Amino acid sequence: MADEGSSATTTGHAPIAGPLASGTTPSLTLARSLNCDSNALLSMPPFDLFVAQLSSDSTEARVDAMKKLSIVGDAMGTKDTIEKLIPYLNDTIAKSEDSDEDDEILLLLAGQLAELVPGLVPGYEAMPLLPTLERLCCIDETVVRDKAVETFNKIVPLLLPGGKYADGMPFGLLRTTAQRLASADWFTAKVSAAGVLPTMYAFWNAHAPRGAAADEVRREFRILFKDLSEDDTPMVRRSAAKNLGRFVEAVAGLTKSADEMIKSG
């Protein structure tokens, strides 16, 4: 059995052992599900093992992989997480829209993405996570959408200050994301839109350059939220009502929530 303190493999990644394996070494069940022996698993780079598990027909192997997403990211490092792991996740979620991917795996993904920021991925480098979260915000399963909205709302305030963005970013991506979610044909995206619009509005208040352009975007956000509150679908109106207080706080430019101000006197 390989020593957990052994040096990195020739691939440049830490060897798979300890927290990346099922126990101190990869389990026999995992080895069988991936059609390889335990010794081979011990020498696999973290990303390769993660991909192998997510590609497995075994639900147990896929769930095990997703539970350890943040650990895999730590083992890969910030650069490879941003350049390899996150694009792979974006592609995986895109493919899952045409399949019956287990909701448990999608729920785990929505939660694990929050664990990556800001510890491993600095907030100003977290923009590539937003397309994955947008897709998760459109999933039929309520708990998946709720967790995606929660993670989205955690990451957005961390996007600035800092970072070297292309002209107009991250504002352009956030604006188009709000437009897509709020104007989607299916109600699931609209339900999520009501949950993220308060955070986007607050982000504009905190970071957008002063001027007519920013004022126009804020006006657009207010119209989008108004339309959600008058949507034909009861679930969308319910979500707008649930998030109305947060949206009003954002429009008013409050730095504390109403609950926080009441508690602090």
Rosetta blueprint (number, residue, H / E / L):
1 M L
2 A L
3 D L
4 E L
5 G L
6 S L
7 S L
8 A L
9 T L
10 T L
11 T L
12 G L
13 H L
14 A L
15 P L
16 I L
17 A L
18 G H
19 P H
20 L H
21 A L
22 S L
23 G L
24 T L
25 T L
26 P L
27 S L
28 L H
29 T H
30 L H
31 A H
32 R H
33 S H
34 L L
35 N L
36 C L
37 D L
38 S H
39 N H
40 A H
41 L H
42 L H
43 S L
44 M L
45 P L
46 P H
47 F H
48 D H
49 L H
50 F H
51 V H
52 A H
53 Q H
54 L H
55 S L
56 S L
57 D L
58 S L
59 T H
60 E H
61 A H
62 R H
63 V H
64 D H
65 A H
66 M H
67 K H
68 K L
69 L H
70 S H
71 I H
72 V H
73 G H
74 D H
75 A H
76 M H
77 G L
78 T H
79 K H
80 D H
81 T H
82 I H
83 E H
84 K H
85 L H
86 I H
87 P H
88 Y H
89 L H
90 N H
91 D H
92 T H
93 I H
94 A H
95 K H
96 S H
97 E L
98 D L
99 S L
100 D L
101 E L
102 D L
103 D H
104 E H
105 I H
106 L H
107 L H
108 L H
109 L H
110 A H
111 G H
112 Q H
113 L H
114 A H
115 E H
116 L H
117 V L
118 P L
119 G L
120 L L
121 V L
122 P L
123 G H
124 Y H
125 E H
126 A L
127 M H
128 P H
129 L H
130 L H
131 P H
132 T H
133 L H
134 E H
135 R H
136 L H
137 C L
138 C L
139 I L
140 D L
141 E L
142 T H
143 V H
144 V H
145 R H
146 D H
147 K H
148 A H
149 V H
150 E H
151 T H
152 F H
153 N H
154 K H
155 I H
156 V H
157 P H
158 L H
159 L L
160 L L
161 P L
162 G L
163 G L
164 K L
165 Y L
166 A L
167 D L
168 G L
169 M L
170 P L
171 F H
172 G H
173 L H
174 L H
175 R H
176 T H
177 T H
178 A H
179 Q H
180 R H
181 L H
182 A H
183 S L
184 A L
185 D L
186 W L
187 F H
188 T H
189 A H
190 K H
191 V H
192 S H
193 A H
194 A H
195 G H
196 V H
197 L H
198 P H
199 T H
200 M H
201 Y H
202 A H
203 F H
204 W H
205 N H
206 A H
207 H H
208 A L
209 P L
210 R L
211 G L
212 A H
213 A H
214 A H
215 D H
216 E H
217 V H
218 R H
219 R H
220 E H
221 F H
222 R H
223 I H
224 L H
225 F H
226 K H
227 D H
228 L H
229 S H
230 E L
231 D L
232 D L
233 T L
234 P H
235 M H
236 V H
237 R H
238 R H
239 S H
240 A H
241 A H
242 K H
243 N L
244 L H
245 G H
246 R H
247 F H
248 V H
249 E H
250 A H
251 V H
252 A L
253 G L
254 L L
255 T L
256 K L
257 S L
258 A H
259 D H
260 E H
261 M H
262 I H
263 K H
264 S H
265 G L
